[in-house]
């Protein structure tokens, strides 16, 4: 049995998944954007001034949610084929 993929990086998890399944490059690219938002959105002192709430727009939030939904759908569809 091989090592399990784990961690908070969605891009890294998809890259590991790509060793056994076809993962679109575009999905890894959007995962990289999600990864960049992971830490600074959770910690009030992640930015030099202002809270994370004041640093992200509704458009960014909607885009990142859409990216996450695409990744979840991809993984869900993949699991349904296994």
Secondary structure, 3 states (H helix, E strand, C coil): CCCCCCCCCHHHHHHHHCCCCCCCHHHHHHHHHHHHHHCCCCCCCCCCCCCHHHCCCHHHHHHHHHHHHHHHHHHHHHHHHC
